[in-house]
Amino acid sequence: MIYVLNMNKSRFTLHYVFLFCALFLSEALLAQLGFCNGNSGDPIFTENFGTGTSYGPPLPTGTTNYDFVGFNGPQDGEYTVGPNTFGNGWNLPSDHTPNDINGKALIVNASFTAGEFYNRTINGLCGSTTYEFSSWLINILPSSGCGGSGIPINVSFEIWDSTNSSKLAIGTTGNIFGSNSPTWQKFGLVFQTLVGQNTIILKMINNGQGGCGNDLAIDDIEFKSCGDIVTMSDSTNNTSVNICSSQLPYETILTATPDFSVFTSHFYQWQESTDGINWVDIPGETNQTISISTNASRSYRSKIAEFAINLDNPQCVIYSNVYIAVINQLPITPTTECWEVATINGTTCSWEITGTQPTEPSGLNCWETATFNNTNCSWQISGTQPVQPTIECWESITFDTTTCSWEITGTQPTEPTLECWETATFNTTTCLWEVIGTKPTQPTTALECWETQIFNNTTCTWEVTGTQPVQPTIDCWETTTFNNTTCIWEITGTQPTQPTVECWENTSFNNATCAWEVTGAQPIQPTIECWETISFNNTTCIWEKTGIPPTEPIELECWEITIYNDSICVWEITGAQEPIPTDIECWEIATFNGINCTWEVTGELPIVEIISSEENSIVVTTSTIGDYLYSLDGITFQSDPVFYNIDGGLYTIYVKARNCIEVVSIEYLHFYIPQFFTPNNDGFNDTFELKGIENYGTYEVYIYNRFGKILKSAINTPFSWDGMYNGIALPSSDYWYIIIIEDQRLQGHFTLKR
């Protein structure tokens, strides 16, 4: 997982860089980064900062002096543990831990000043033993960040003894600038523990200045022992072997050869593994060489310590490279054909089959088949040509050697198309069709104008067809006559004239009486409201109403309803509001809800959740909701939960509901550090005072100038500074403070204005 820092701070002035450089110059000369050049042991400590989709948990107490803020993006001096960088413009491609899923990041918004940001105690080490510390680091600010001039990251790694008084090693990364395609870089530090020392302290120091940039991520912190370069090989100088089970047992002598670059003496314990992961000691094998004999695949290595007492402690040993003996199992003897021979290939650990089947005979007729006889290992031929079939007069026959069959070709002559009076007979002698027959004679009978004479090939007779045209349907005023010349019916006659009618009348022709009939009645006059008048429109043939009804009231109270009075032609309003409730507590408030038309009672006795100091103001926050009053003396109350311009000191905070006697009181120590003071003797902010600090058990105050010189200090006594040093008024500038209150360290700066 990931450790992410943001040094993207507020202003960091140039004169403070001078102070920082002076404090670290001597240590920078000791910086040396590097990795173990020899063999290593298994990791004795790893930190990958976890996985998951939730935020947290916070780092263990003492690991960092920053505040944990959970989900929200951290501000100056705060951090969170989560899966992303909150869209701060950082570029973190992923964490470094291999095969990590839902990797989290330790995301830190660093304080204004440079300094230590990570402190971790590592236990279980061995005395007088060489170890390698390593960690992966990345600059997550894109090169385009901060307008293309972002501050680079620069980190020092320090190894201290358990008393935090002796520095064992230090290394500095130097400046690492931002990139639009950042990559992880690994940094290491090799150190040696002292005699009898089994605990060290790892510190990480931010060397970068405040301002825009200096954003980084750290992942995969690891400690492991470091020793000689140990070369392990067999009697043929190989580091592995791959043999066939036909050559078992496999025997050889393994030798572990150190280069004495780290260890002055060597103690050995040989190990073996069946899976290359889980290792067990081989009893009695504690020499530099080992003779092995195995019938199965095995891995071998030597565990090596500089002192015999450390050989059984995994925190203090290194391991040689692994020698792998792979035993390939020979497959079972394969089944072979009569012409094949199977032999073992020791190199590939497989059976090789040689031999060729006798060649199948060629030149066979299509009806012949060759079959291989595995008993005498030879080919046998069998088969008979098909018998020639009988054919018709129009057919011919040939033998097809491709399909191995007789093929008949030829088609019987097509039977001719016949009239109904004709018949056809095939003559197999001449191989032809013969046709005979005579068509019937057409009759001479006289026909009507609508009749025709047609020969029916189906019945083979002449047929008379046709029907006189159907007499048409006529209206009552019409007559019909059939015309034999035109062969059609002729119609004569005229319909009676349609009469004129009113708009509400309809006319229809009665074919029974052969006359027009008039029906219909004028529309009935409709019922009207009291505000309406009525008139008949002969154009639209309807009664038309005019008039506007009285408007129904719309701006009503929720308890009011409207009723229309037809007798006087007006809207009437009725209803009354529900009375205000009287059975409520003193801290409760009744409010009428005009939406659901009920009185709603809200309010609770006050519960103070938190009291905080914001600059010189005291802010009271309650976890309950109500009409509350606040006081610092229990006499004068105000509705605002913020008390402004309050001097530091010990106060009692009083909170009560507006209409209640009950009062909640909490004692609170109000302490804040002024951001500026103006020593001009005008009676306002003439001194830099830390009022209320005397209420703490123990405290220390130190005031510095930009060169790191202490100008004023106090321990467990009231503190006030007038801006003077040795009787000289100091100029307008920024000054720095370190305040230690009951082991809590506060650092920052303030302004002296003249």
N, C-alpha and C positions, 0 to 999 in steps of 0.2 A: 504494500500500500504506500501512501504518499504523505510526505511532510511538506506543506506548502507555506511559504512566508511571503508577506507583502510588506516591503519597506517603502511603499508609495505613500509618503507621509506629507505632513505640512512642512513649512519652511525649515531648512537646515542651513544655518549661516556659515560663511567661510571661516570665521574666527573659531568656531567650535570644531572644525576639521583639524585646526592646528593643535587643539587640546587633545583630540582623539589620537592623532599621529604620535604625539609625545608620549602618551600612555602606552602605546603598543610597539614603539620602534624597537625596543630591546628584544621583545618576543619574536618579532618578524624575522630577526636575524637567525633564529633557531628553526625556522620553518623547513620541513623536508617531507614531501609526500612520496609514497612509493608502496609497492606491494611485495609480498613474500615471494622470493625467487626460488624457494625450495618446495618440498612437499608440505601439505597441510593436513590437519586433522578435521574431524567433522565439526560443523559450527557449534560453538558453545553458547551463543546468544544470537538471536535474530529478532528484528522488529520490522514488520511490514505494514503496520498501522491498520490491519483488519479489512473486512469487506462488509457489504450490506447496503440496503437502500435507505435506511433511516440515518438520522444525524446523531453523532455521539458514539460511545460515551466520552466524557472528558478524559484528558490524559491523567495518569496517576499524579497524586499530590507531590509537588516538588520537581516535576519534570520541566515545567515552564512557569514563569511568573506572569503569564498573560491570563486574561479572563475568558472563560468558555461562554459562548453566546448561543449555542444551539443552531436553529435553522437559518436565522437572518445573516446577511453578509457581515463579517466582522469589521469593526471600526478600529482606530488606533489602540494598540495594546490589547486586542481581543483575538480570539481564534475560534474555529469550529472544526468538527470532524464530519465530513460529508462527501457525497459523490461528485460534486462539481465545484466550479469556482464562481458561481453566482453571476455570470455575465459581466465581470469586472473588466473585460477586455483582455484577460489572460489567455494564453495559448498552451493548454495542457493536453497533449495528444492522448495520453493514457498513463496509468501508473506503470512502474517498471516490473513489479513482481510477475514472474512467468505464470501463465495459466490462471491469472486472477480474474474473477467474475464479480461484477458490482463493486469494484475497488473504491475505497474511500480515500479522501485526502485530508491531511491535517493542514487546514487553511488558516494562515496567521496574517493579521494586519499588524506589522511590527510597530513598536513605539517610535517616538520622534528621534530618540538617540540610539546610536549603535551600542551593541553589547551582547551578552550571553542570552541565547534564546532556547537552549536545550541542555538539560543536565540529567544524566542517568547513571546510576551505580550498577556495575557489573560484578557479580559474585562468582565464586567457584573456580577461580584461576589457580594456577600453581606458581610457587615461588621460583625465581631464577629461570623463567621460561619465556621464550620469544613468542609473541602473538602478532597477528595481523588484524587491524581494524579496517573495515571498508564500508562505503556507503555510496549510493547513486544520487546524483544531483542534476537539476535542470533549471535553466532560466525560463520562466513562463511568460515574460513580457515580450510581445512581438517587437521586431525591430522598428515597426512603424509606431509603436506606443510612445506616449509622451512627446508627440510631434517629431519622432525620430531621434530624440536625444535622451532616452531613458537611462537612468543610472544603472551600471552593470552590477551583478551580484558578486560578492567576495566573502568567502567563509573560511574561518580557521577551525581545525579540529584539534582538541587538546586532550591528552591522557594524563590524569593526576592520580596520586596515591590516595588510599582510603581516608587519610587525614586531611586531604585537600591542601597540603602544604608543600608537596614536592611534585613538580611537573615532569612526567616521564617522556613525553613526546609532544610535538606540535607540528602541524602542516597547514599551509594556506593555499587555497585554490587559485588565488590571483583573480583578476577581473574576467568575468564571463559575460559577454554582451548578449542582448536579446536577439532572437531570430524568428522569422516567420515560419520556419520549419525546424523547431528546436528538437534536439536529441538528448537522451540521457547520457551522462558522463560518470564514470566510476572513479572514486578517489580512495586511496588507501594510506595507512600509516602503520609502520612496523615498530614495535616497542618491546622491551624486556622488563618483566616484573622483578622486583627486588627479592632478596632472600626472605622466605617466609611470607611473602605477600600473596594474598588470594583474592583481593578486592581492589578494583580501580574505579575511577570516576571519568566518564566521557562527557566532555563539554563541546558545544558548538557555539562559535562566536560570529556575530554579524559584523564584518568590517566595513560595510557600505555606509555611506552617509544618507541622511534623510532627504526626502524630495520625491520626485516622480520616477518610479522604477524600483529596482532592487527587489524584485519579486521572484521567489524560487520555490522549488519543490524538492523534498528529500524522501528517499525510499530505500528499503532493503538494507538497514544497518546490520552489520554482521561482525562477530569476533570468532576467530579460530586460531589454533596453535600453528606455529611456523617452524620448520626445521630444514634439514639438509635437502639437497636434490638427491633423491634415492632412486637408483636405477635397478629394476628387478628383471631378470631374464633367466632362461633355462640353460641347459648344458650346450645347446646349439646357438646360444645368444639370441633367441627369439623371445618375444614378450607374449606370445599366444601360440596355440597349436590347434589344428583341426584335423582329426583322424577318424577312421572308419572303425566300427565295432568289430570288424574281422581282424583288427590288429591289436585287440586288447590282450592283457592289460597294458595301459600306457604308463611308462615309468620315465622319470627324469629328475634332475637336481636343479632347484631354484636357488638363486643367490641374490640378496639385497645388497647393493653397493652404494654407500653414502659418500658425499663429496667433502664432508667435514667443514662446510661453509658456515654452519651454525652450531651444531652439537660438537662437543669435545670427546664425548663417549657415547656408545650406542648399546641399548638393550632391546632385544627382539622378542616378539611373540607372534608366531605365524597363525593366520586365520584362513578358514575356507568358507565357501558359500555355495549353495545349490541354485540360487536365483540371482546372485550378484547384488542383492539388497540386504539380506539378513546374514550376518557374519557370526561365526563361532570360533573360539580359540581351539587350536589343535594341541591336545595335552602333550607336554614335554618338548614341544618344538620351539625352543628359545635361542637357537643358534642363528648365525648369519646366513646359513644355508639350510635347505630342507630337501630330503628325498621324498618324492611323491610317487604313488602307484594308485591308479584309479581305473574303474570299469564304467564310470558314468561321467557326464559333464560336470565340471567343477570350476570355481574361481578361487584364486589364492592371492593373498597379500600379506605383508608383514606390518605389524603394529610396532612402532619404534619410539622409545623414550630416551632422553639424555641421562636420566637417573632411574635406577631400578625401581625405586619406590613409586615413581610416577607411571609405571607400565600399566597398572590396573585402573588408572584414572583417565577416563576418556577426554577430560578437559586438558590433559597435559601431553598427549601423544600426537604423532603424525602417522600417516599411512603411506606405504610405498604404492607405486602404480599396481594395477591389478593384472595378474596373469590368468588367462582364460584357456582352459582345456575343453574344447568342444568335441564331444563324442557323437558322431553321426551313426544312427542305427541302420545297419544293412537290411534292405527289404527281404522278404521271404523269397525263396527260389521261384522264379516265374515258370509257368507252364509253357512248353515249347512244342512246335510242330516236329514231324518226323525228320525234316531236313535241317533243323536248327540246333545250335549248341550254345549254352549259357555259361559265362565266365564272370568272375568278380573283378571290378575296376576299383582298386584300393584308393586311387586319387579322388574319384567322385563318389565313392562308397555306394556303388550301384551295380546291378547286373547288366552285362552287355551281351546281347543275343546276336549271333552271326549265323550265316547259312542262307541259301536261296532255294525256293521251291523249283522243281524241275519245270522246264518251259512247256506250256500247253501246246499240243500239236497244231499246226496250221494246215490250210488247204482242205478243210472239211466241207462237205455238202451242207446245204442249209438245213436238211432234215436230220443231220447227224449232231450228236451231243458228246462233249468230252467231259468226263467225271474223274476227279482225282481220288485215287484209292490210298488212304493213309496207312493201310495195312502193308501193302507192298511198295508204297511211296512212288506210284506211277499213274499216268493218265490212261483211261479206258474209253473207247468210242462205241456208240450205239445209235440206232435210228433207221427208218424206212421211208422212201419217197411216197407222198400221198397218191391215191388211185385217181385216174382221169375220169371226170363226170360225163353223163349223156347230155347233149345240147339240142336246141330247136333249129329249124331250117335257116332262120336269120342270124344265128349265133356262131361265133368262132372262139377257139380256146387256145391259151398259151400258159406255160409254167413260169411263175415269177419267183426267181431265186432269192429276191429280197424278202418277200413275205412268206416264202416257202409254201406257196399254194397255187392251185390252178385258177386262172382268171378267165372269166367268160365275158366277151364283149359282143355288141350288136343289139339292135332294137327292133321289135316287131313293127312293120309298116303301120302308120297311123290310120285308124278307122275313119273313113270319110264322113262328113256331116251329111245327114239324111233329112229329107222331108218326111212328114208324118205318114205319107202313103208308101214310103220306100223301106226296104230291108237290105242289110249288108251281111255277106257270108265270107269268111276267110278261107282261101284255098291253099292248103299246105303244100299242094303239088307245085302250083305256080308261085306260091308265097305272096299272093295278092288278095285284096278285098274285092268282092263282086256285088253290084247294086242292082235291084229290080223293084217295080211298082209304078202306078199311074194316079195323078191328082183327080178328085171328084169334080163334076161339071157344075158351074155356078147356075142357080135357079133364075127364072125370068119373071117372078110375081111382082105386081105394081106396089110402090111404097108410098106412105104418107110423107108430108114435108119434113117431119122430124125424124124419119127412120133412115138407117144406113145398113148395108149388107157387107159383112166381114167374114173371112175364112178363119176358122178356129183350128190352129195347128195341134191343139191338145186333143180335141174330139175328132179332128180331121173332117169337119163338116162346115157348110156355109151357115151363118147365123144372122137374123135380122135384129138390130138393136135400135134403141131410141125411145123417148117418152115425150108425150105432148107437154109443153111448158105448163107449170102449175099456175092456175088462175091466181092473180095477186089478191092480197087482203086490201079492202078499200074502205074509205070513210063513208059515213052515212049519206053524204051528199054526192057520192061518186057512183058511176056505172062502168062495166067492163064488156068488151067485145073482142073475140078471137079473130085475127086477120090471117087467113091461110096463105096469102101471098108472102107477107113478111114473116109468117110463122111465129107472131108474138101477140100478147093480149094488149088492147088499147084501152086507157082510162079517161073518162070525161066527168065534169062537175066542178062547183066552186063552194068553199066554206062560207057561212053567214058572217057578216061584219061584227067585230068585238065592240061592246058598248063602252062609254066613258064612265069612270067610277071615282069615289072619294078615296083619300089617302089610306083610310083604314079598311077599304073594301078590296076583295079579291074576285077575279072572274075565272071561270073554268067552263070548258065546252062539254056539254052532255051529249055523248054519242047516241044515247038511247032516244032522247027527244030531238036530237040534232039542233040544239039551241044553246046560247050562252047563259050561264047562271051566275048571279052576283051574291057573294056572302061577305060577312064581317060586321063588326060593331066598333063604335068609337071607344078608345081606351078609357077605363074607369078612372075618375079623378082620384089621385092618391091622398092618403092622410098626411097632414103636414104638422111641423112643430110650431110652437107659439111664436117663434121669430121669423117664420117663412110665409111667402105669398106664392100663388100658383097661376099659370096661364097655359092654354093649349097652343102648340106650334104646328100649323098645318103643313109646314115644309118638312119638319122631321117627324111629324105625326105622333108627338109625345107631349105629355104635360111637363112643363118646366117650372122648377122651384127656384126662388131667390131669397136672400137673407143670410146673415152671419150669426152663428150661435154665440152666446156669451163665453168669454175665454175662461178656462179652468185655471185657478191659481196654481203656480208651480213652486214658488219660494215658500215652502211650508217647513215647520219644525217637524222632527222625526215622529213626535207623538200626535200630530194633527192629521185629519183625513177630510176629504171633500165629498159633499153630497149635492146632486143637482135637484133643485126644486122646480118641478114643471109648472106648478101653479102660479109662481111669480116670475118664472123664467130667469133664475139666477142660481150661482154656486154658493153653498153655505159651508163654512169651516167649523169642525168640532174637534174635541180632544183636549187633554191637560197633561203637563209634564209630571213625571214621577218625582215625589219629594226627595230631597237630599238625605242620605242615610245619617243617622245620629249615633249608631253604635260602633264608632271607629276609635282606634287608639290614638294617643297624642302624636305619635310619629307618622301616622297615616294621613294621606291626602285623598279627598274624594274629587274626581273629575268626571263631568258628564260627557259620555261618548255619543255624539250625535249620529254616528253611523249605525250602531246596534241599539241606540236609544236606552242606554243603561248607565248607572253611576259606576265608575271603576275606582277601586280603592288600591293605592300603591304606597310603598314606603316600608322601610325596615329600621330597627335600631342600628345605629352606625357600628361597623366593625372596621377598625383601622388595619389595612393590609400592609402598608409600608410608609415610612417617613424617610425622605431623602433630602440631601443638600445639593442645590444647583447654584453654583457660585455662592452669593451671599443670601440666597433665598432658601426657605424651608418649605418643602412641598409635601402635603399630606394626601395620601391615596387610600380610599376606602374600597373594600370588596363588596359593599352593599350600595344600594341606590336609594336616595331620599333627599329631603329638603334639610340639609345639615348646616350648622353653624360651627365655627372654629375659633379657638382662643389660645393665647400664650400665657394668660394670667388667671383664667377661670372666671373673669369678670366681664371684660369687653370681648364680645364675639363678633365675627364677620362671616359673610357667606362664601368668600373666596378661600379655597383650601391652600393658597400660596401666601406665605408671609415674606414680604420683600424687604431687602436692605436690613437684614438681621445680623448683628455682631455674633461671632462665634462664641459658644458657651453651652452650658447644660441647661436645657429647658424642659418644662412639662407642657405637653400638647393636650388640649381639651377639645372634645368633639361631642355634640349633642344634636338631636333633632330639634327643629325650630320651635315646636309647641310643647316640648317635654322638659321635665326637670332633670331626668337622668343624664349624667355626663360620663363619657369615657375619657380616661386620662392615661397618657403614656410618657415616660421620661425619655428624652432624646438628646444626644450630644451632637450639637451643630458645629461642624468643623469644615473650613474651606481654606484654600490657598489663594490669596488675591493675585490677579493677573497683572496689576500695575500699582504704583503709588506715586504721588506727586509732592515731594518735600519742599513746598514753597511757602509754608507757614500760613496758609489761608484757612487752616482749621479743618480741611477735608483731605483724607487719604495722605496725611503728611508722613506717615510711617508705614513700613511693611510689617504688619502684625499677624501673628497666628493665634488669634483669640480662641480660647476653649481647649488648646492643646494641653494645658495644665491638668485637664480632667483625665488624661490617659495615665496608665501606670508608669510606663517608661517611654522616653522619646529622646531623639537627637535631631538637631537642626544644623545644617552647614550651608553657607552662602558662598558661591564662587564667582570670579569674573571669567571672561572669555579665555584667559590663559590658564585656568585651573587653580588660581590662587584663592585660598580661603579668606574671606573678608569678615565673616561673622559666624559664630557657632554658639550653641547652647545645648546642655544635657540636663533634662528633667527640671528646667527652670523656665518661667514665662519668657516668651521671645518677642522682641520688637527691634526693628532696624530703621535708622533715620537716613540711610544713604551716605553715611560718613565713614571714612577709614583713616585712622591716625590723624583725626582732626581735619581732613580734607574732604570736601564735598565731591563725590564721584559724579562723572558725567552721565547724561541721558544715554541709556543703552539697555541691552538685554543682559540679565544676570541669571545664574543657575542655582538651583537648590537641590539638596539631598535631605530628605526627612525620613527618619526611621522611627516608626511608631509600633512598639510591641512586636519587633521583628518583621514588620511590614515596611518595605522600602518604596518611597515615593520619589520620583525624579522628574524635573521639568525646569521651565524658565519663566521669568516674569520681567516686566519692563519698568525701568525708572525713568519718569518723565519730569523734566524741569521747565 
